[in-house]
Amino acid sequence: QLDLLWTRKQNVMYNLFDWPTQKHSKLIILAIANTMDLPERIMMNRVASRLVCPSTSSIALLLFCGQVWGQGCCLLILAKLLFQLVGNIVAALSGDARRCLDICRRATEICEFASQKRTPEIVRMAHVTEAIDEMFSSPYINAIRNASLHEQIFLKAILAEFRRAGVEEATVQQVYHQHVALCRIEGMQSPTISEIMAICSRLGACRLLLVESNNKYLHMRVRLNISQDDVMYALKEE
């Protein structure tokens, strides 16, 4: 997160981007920023000069506009083509720019494993595709897609409560209020308290939720056992 590395003298950023320029260096730096004009806006010339791509004589930027949250991110990259492809795919599937790095890391692992069996090769789109299939076809995602309508609404209610409170933990009662509100929007009959408790129990048994183990009933605290991004992706309309 490049915004957080800024200092008055910018020594940290300078050293970070200077490492790949050293002789025999095999280091590639990828930096994420929340502002699209961060290099021009805050970087000294000596720092910005370290971001220039030799082949284009300009700073290598990839604008990432997620469709879910509508956030624009700026990736300062060297391997631009591959990240452009991955970025487009992730923007359509989830909207979290950090998922690009997860996919590329996994694609590299797949490539390295394949290279052990035959001649070494570089990471190709086939490796990226395999990594994406793994990431967005997990048993948890399939479990959400096969869940009942009210179980899916309960998960949506959890996301809504997390966004409202700004934390990733809530009581069953707080989620229930969100669940009722979503049902009203959809013109559906709201479940009873007993039904909500049963829904929470089933999702906990599937390990989609981490449910507090006590007798507090509606005051039990729940957390997601998978990322919010995966839940949102699983609940997306085809």
C-alpha positions as CSV (number, residue, x, y, z in Angstrom):
1,Q,0.0,0.0,0.0
2,L,2.2,2.8,-1.3
3,D,0.3,5.6,0.3
4,L,1.3,4.3,3.7
5,L,5.0,4.4,2.9
6,W,5.3,8.1,2.3
7,T,7.7,10.1,4.5
8,R,8.9,13.6,4.2
9,K,12.3,12.7,2.7
10,Q,10.7,9.7,0.8
11,N,13.8,7.5,1.6
12,V,11.7,4.4,2.1
13,M,10.0,4.6,-1.3
14,Y,13.3,5.6,-3.0
15,N,15.1,2.6,-1.6
16,L,12.2,0.3,-2.3
17,F,12.1,1.2,-6.0
18,D,15.9,1.4,-6.3
19,W,16.5,-2.2,-5.4
20,P,15.2,-3.6,-8.8
21,T,17.6,-1.3,-10.7
22,Q,20.7,-2.7,-9.0
23,K,23.0,-4.9,-11.1
24,H,21.9,-8.6,-11.3
25,S,18.8,-7.8,-9.3
26,K,15.9,-10.2,-9.9
27,L,13.4,-8.2,-7.8
28,I,10.1,-6.9,-9.2
29,I,8.2,-4.4,-7.2
30,L,4.4,-4.1,-7.4
31,A,2.8,-1.2,-5.5
32,I,-0.9,-0.5,-4.9
33,A,-2.1,3.1,-4.4
34,N,-5.6,4.4,-3.6
35,T,-5.0,7.5,-5.8
36,M,-4.4,7.2,-9.6
37,D,-2.1,10.2,-9.8
38,L,0.0,9.4,-6.8
39,P,3.4,9.4,-8.6
40,E,2.8,12.8,-10.0
41,R,1.2,14.2,-6.9
42,I,3.5,13.3,-4.1
43,M,6.7,11.7,-5.4
44,M,10.0,13.5,-5.7
45,N,11.7,13.3,-9.1
46,R,14.4,11.0,-7.8
47,V,11.7,8.5,-6.6
48,A,9.5,8.8,-9.7
49,S,12.5,8.2,-12.0
50,R,12.8,4.7,-10.4
51,L,9.4,3.8,-11.7
52,V,10.1,4.5,-15.4
53,C,9.8,1.4,-17.6
54,P,12.9,1.1,-19.9
55,S,10.9,-0.1,-22.9
56,T,8.4,2.8,-22.8
57,S,10.4,5.6,-21.0
58,S,7.3,6.2,-18.9
59,I,5.9,5.1,-15.5
60,A,4.2,1.8,-15.8
61,L,0.7,2.2,-14.5
62,L,-2.4,0.0,-14.6
63,L,-5.7,1.6,-13.6
64,F,-7.9,-0.9,-11.8
65,C,-11.6,0.0,-11.5
66,G,-13.4,-2.7,-9.5
67,Q,-17.1,-3.1,-10.5
68,V,-18.2,-4.1,-7.0
69,W,-17.0,-1.2,-4.9
70,G,-16.2,1.2,-7.7
71,Q,-12.8,1.9,-6.2
72,G,-10.0,3.0,-8.6
73,C,-6.6,1.6,-7.8
74,C,-3.2,2.2,-9.4
75,L,-0.8,-0.6,-9.8
76,L,2.8,0.4,-10.4
77,I,4.1,-2.6,-12.3
78,L,6.8,-3.9,-14.6
79,A,5.0,-7.1,-15.9
80,K,2.2,-5.0,-17.3
81,L,0.7,-7.2,-19.9
82,L,0.0,-10.2,-17.6
83,F,-1.5,-7.9,-14.9
84,Q,-3.6,-6.2,-17.4
85,L,-5.2,-9.5,-18.3
86,V,-5.6,-10.6,-14.7
87,G,-6.8,-7.2,-13.7
88,N,-9.6,-7.3,-16.3
89,I,-10.7,-10.7,-15.1
90,V,-10.6,-9.8,-11.4
91,A,-12.5,-6.6,-12.0
92,A,-15.3,-8.5,-13.6
93,L,-15.4,-11.3,-10.9
94,S,-14.7,-9.6,-7.6
95,G,-13.5,-6.0,-7.6
96,D,-10.6,-6.5,-5.2
97,A,-7.3,-5.5,-6.7
98,R,-5.4,-7.5,-4.1
99,R,-6.9,-10.6,-5.6
100,C,-4.7,-10.0,-8.7
101,L,-1.6,-10.6,-6.6
102,D,-3.2,-13.8,-5.1
103,I,-3.9,-15.1,-8.6
104,C,-0.5,-14.3,-10.0
105,R,1.2,-15.9,-6.9
106,R,-0.8,-19.1,-7.4
107,A,-0.2,-19.1,-11.2
108,T,3.5,-18.9,-10.5
109,E,3.3,-21.8,-8.1
110,I,1.4,-23.8,-10.7
111,C,4.1,-23.0,-13.3
112,E,6.9,-23.9,-11.0
113,F,5.3,-27.3,-10.2
114,A,4.8,-28.0,-13.9
115,S,8.4,-27.0,-14.6
116,Q,9.6,-29.7,-12.2
117,K,8.2,-32.3,-14.6
118,R,9.6,-30.9,-17.8
119,T,11.7,-28.0,-19.2
120,P,11.4,-24.7,-17.3
121,E,8.9,-22.2,-18.7
122,I,7.5,-18.8,-17.9
123,V,4.0,-18.1,-16.4
124,R,1.5,-18.2,-19.2
125,M,-2.2,-17.5,-19.4
126,A,-3.0,-21.2,-19.0
127,H,-1.5,-21.1,-15.5
128,V,-3.4,-17.9,-14.7
129,T,-6.7,-19.5,-15.9
130,E,-6.0,-22.6,-13.7
131,A,-5.3,-20.3,-10.7
132,I,-8.6,-18.4,-11.3
133,D,-10.6,-21.6,-11.6
134,E,-9.1,-22.7,-8.2
135,M,-9.8,-19.4,-6.5
136,F,-13.4,-19.0,-7.7
137,S,-14.5,-22.6,-7.6
138,S,-13.9,-23.5,-4.0
139,P,-16.2,-25.8,-2.1
140,Y,-17.2,-22.8,0.1
141,I,-18.4,-20.9,-3.0
142,N,-20.3,-23.9,-4.3
143,A,-21.9,-24.3,-0.8
144,I,-23.1,-20.7,-0.9
145,R,-24.5,-21.1,-4.4
146,N,-26.4,-24.3,-3.3
147,A,-27.7,-22.7,-0.1
148,S,-31.3,-21.9,0.5
149,L,-32.7,-18.5,-0.4
150,H,-32.9,-17.4,3.3
151,E,-29.4,-18.7,4.0
152,Q,-28.1,-16.6,1.1
153,I,-30.0,-13.6,2.4
154,F,-28.5,-14.2,5.9
155,L,-25.0,-14.0,4.3
156,K,-26.0,-10.8,2.5
157,A,-27.3,-9.4,5.9
158,I,-23.9,-10.2,7.5
159,L,-22.1,-8.2,4.8
160,A,-24.6,-5.3,5.2
161,E,-24.0,-5.3,9.0
162,F,-20.2,-5.5,8.6
163,R,-20.3,-2.5,6.3
164,R,-22.6,-0.6,8.6
165,A,-20.6,-1.2,11.8
166,G,-17.1,-1.1,10.1
167,V,-16.1,-4.4,11.9
168,E,-16.1,-8.0,10.8
169,E,-18.1,-9.4,13.7
170,A,-21.7,-9.1,14.7
171,T,-24.4,-10.6,16.9
172,V,-27.1,-12.7,15.5
173,Q,-29.6,-10.0,16.5
174,Q,-27.8,-7.4,14.5
175,V,-27.7,-9.6,11.5
176,Y,-31.4,-10.5,12.0
177,H,-32.3,-6.8,11.7
178,Q,-30.5,-6.6,8.4
179,H,-32.1,-9.8,7.2
180,V,-35.6,-8.4,7.9
181,A,-34.8,-5.2,6.0
182,L,-33.6,-7.2,3.0
183,C,-36.7,-9.3,3.1
184,R,-38.9,-6.1,3.1
185,I,-37.0,-4.8,0.1
186,E,-37.5,-8.0,-1.8
187,G,-41.2,-8.2,-0.7
188,M,-40.6,-11.5,1.1
189,Q,-41.9,-12.8,4.4
190,S,-39.3,-12.5,7.1
191,P,-38.2,-15.6,9.0
192,T,-39.0,-16.1,12.7
193,I,-36.3,-15.9,15.4
194,S,-36.2,-19.7,15.6
195,E,-35.8,-20.0,11.8
196,I,-32.9,-17.4,11.9
197,M,-31.2,-19.4,14.6
198,A,-31.6,-22.6,12.5
199,I,-30.1,-20.8,9.5
200,C,-27.2,-19.6,11.5
201,S,-26.6,-23.1,12.9
202,R,-26.6,-24.7,9.4
203,L,-24.2,-22.1,8.0
204,G,-22.0,-22.7,11.0
205,A,-22.1,-26.5,10.4
206,C,-21.0,-25.9,6.8
207,R,-18.1,-23.8,8.2
208,L,-19.2,-20.8,6.2
209,L,-19.6,-19.0,9.6
210,L,-17.7,-19.1,12.8
211,V,-20.4,-19.0,15.5
212,E,-19.7,-18.2,19.2
213,S,-20.3,-21.3,21.3
214,N,-22.5,-20.3,24.2
215,N,-26.1,-19.9,25.3
216,K,-26.4,-16.2,24.5
217,Y,-29.0,-17.0,21.7
218,L,-29.5,-13.8,19.8
219,H,-26.5,-12.2,21.4
220,M,-24.1,-14.9,20.0
221,R,-21.4,-13.3,17.8
222,V,-20.7,-14.6,14.3
223,R,-17.9,-14.1,11.8
224,L,-17.4,-15.2,8.3
225,N,-15.1,-18.1,7.8
226,I,-14.3,-17.0,4.2
227,S,-13.5,-13.7,2.7
228,Q,-16.2,-11.1,2.1
229,D,-15.0,-11.0,-1.5
230,D,-15.7,-14.7,-2.0
231,V,-19.2,-14.3,-0.5
232,M,-20.0,-11.5,-2.8
233,Y,-18.7,-13.4,-5.8
234,A,-20.7,-16.5,-4.9
235,L,-23.9,-14.4,-4.5
236,K,-23.5,-12.6,-7.8
237,E,-26.1,-13.1,-10.5
238,E,-24.9,-15.2,-13.4
